[in-house]
């Protein structure tokens, strides 16, 4: 058997390009909820929600590990579903009209 295909992998890569230019040490202090951390720019609220839903005990420091950030991203992507790729992208950014601009930015980094 060959390797399984993860339909969210291209989105993960595109999100990381938009969020941090693939920089696992990125930090954005402009996030009003205590900053965004790591390659996927995960905030404290999302981390707390993830920990609560999964029983994990990750800390802000863990968000600078690509594997942890990817685990969190994939958890939410799978929860939404591969048949709703645009929603996966928009929900990663939050909610409201600004997510449509974010969708455009991320899609620009997706392979054709």
C-alpha positions as CSV (number, residue, x, y, z in Angstrom):
1,X,0.0,0.0,0.0
2,X,1.1,3.5,-0.7
3,X,1.1,6.6,1.5
4,X,-2.3,8.0,2.4
5,X,-3.2,11.3,0.9
6,X,-4.1,14.2,3.3
7,X,-6.5,16.5,1.4
8,X,-5.7,19.3,3.9
9,X,-1.9,19.3,3.3
10,X,-2.0,21.9,0.5
11,X,-4.2,24.1,2.7
12,X,-1.9,23.7,5.6
13,X,1.1,24.8,3.5
14,X,-0.8,27.8,2.0
15,X,-2.1,28.9,5.5
16,X,1.5,28.8,6.9
17,X,2.7,30.9,4.0
18,X,0.1,33.6,4.6
19,X,0.3,33.5,8.4
20,X,4.1,33.4,8.9
21,X,5.9,32.9,5.6
22,X,6.6,29.4,7.0
23,X,8.4,30.8,10.1
24,X,7.9,28.5,13.1
25,X,9.2,31.3,15.4
26,X,6.7,33.9,14.3
27,X,4.9,35.9,16.9
28,X,2.2,38.6,16.3
29,X,1.5,40.8,19.3
30,X,-1.3,42.5,17.4
31,X,-3.7,39.7,18.1
32,X,-6.1,41.2,20.7
33,X,-6.3,37.9,22.6
34,X,-2.7,37.7,23.7
35,X,-0.8,37.2,20.5
36,X,-0.6,34.6,17.8
37,X,2.2,32.1,17.8
38,X,4.2,29.8,15.5
39,X,4.0,28.8,11.9
40,X,0.1,28.9,11.8
41,X,-0.3,31.9,14.1
42,X,-2.4,30.1,16.7
43,X,-3.9,32.3,19.5
44,X,-4.4,31.4,23.1
45,X,-8.2,31.1,22.8
46,X,-7.9,28.5,20.0
47,X,-5.2,26.6,22.0
48,X,-7.5,26.5,25.1
49,X,-10.4,25.3,23.1
50,X,-8.3,22.6,21.5
51,X,-7.0,21.4,24.8
52,X,-10.5,21.4,26.3
53,X,-11.9,19.4,23.3
54,X,-9.1,16.9,23.1
55,X,-7.9,16.6,26.7
56,X,-4.4,17.7,25.7
57,X,-2.3,20.1,27.7
58,X,-0.3,22.1,25.2
59,X,1.1,25.4,26.2
60,X,1.8,28.6,24.2
61,X,5.5,27.4,24.0
62,X,4.3,24.2,22.2
63,X,2.8,26.3,19.4
64,X,6.3,27.0,18.1
65,X,6.7,23.3,17.3
66,X,5.5,22.8,13.7
67,X,4.1,19.3,14.6
68,X,1.9,20.7,17.4
69,X,0.6,23.6,15.3
70,X,-0.1,21.2,12.4
71,X,-1.9,18.8,14.8
72,X,-4.2,21.6,15.9
73,X,-4.8,22.9,12.4
74,X,-5.6,19.3,11.1
75,X,-8.0,18.7,14.1
76,X,-10.1,21.7,13.1
77,X,-9.8,21.0,9.4
78,X,-11.1,17.4,9.8
79,X,-13.8,18.6,12.1
80,X,-15.1,20.9,9.3
81,X,-14.6,18.3,6.5
82,X,-12.7,18.0,3.3
83,X,-15.8,18.8,1.3
84,X,-15.8,22.3,2.7
85,X,-12.3,23.5,1.9
86,X,-13.2,27.2,1.6
87,X,-14.8,27.0,5.1
88,X,-11.7,25.3,6.5
89,X,-9.6,28.3,5.3
90,X,-12.1,31.0,6.4
91,X,-12.6,29.5,9.8
92,X,-8.9,29.3,10.5
93,X,-8.9,33.1,10.2
94,X,-12.0,33.7,12.4
95,X,-15.4,34.8,11.3
96,X,-17.1,37.6,9.4
97,X,-16.4,39.5,6.1
98,X,-12.6,39.7,6.6
99,X,-12.3,35.9,6.1
100,X,-13.2,36.3,2.4
101,X,-10.0,38.3,1.9
102,X,-8.1,35.8,3.8
103,X,-9.6,33.0,1.7
104,X,-8.3,34.8,-1.4
105,X,-4.8,35.2,0.1
106,X,-4.6,31.6,1.0
107,X,-5.9,30.3,-2.3
108,X,-3.2,32.3,-4.1
109,X,-0.7,29.9,-2.5
110,X,-2.5,26.7,-3.4
111,X,-1.3,24.6,-6.3
112,X,-3.5,24.8,-9.4
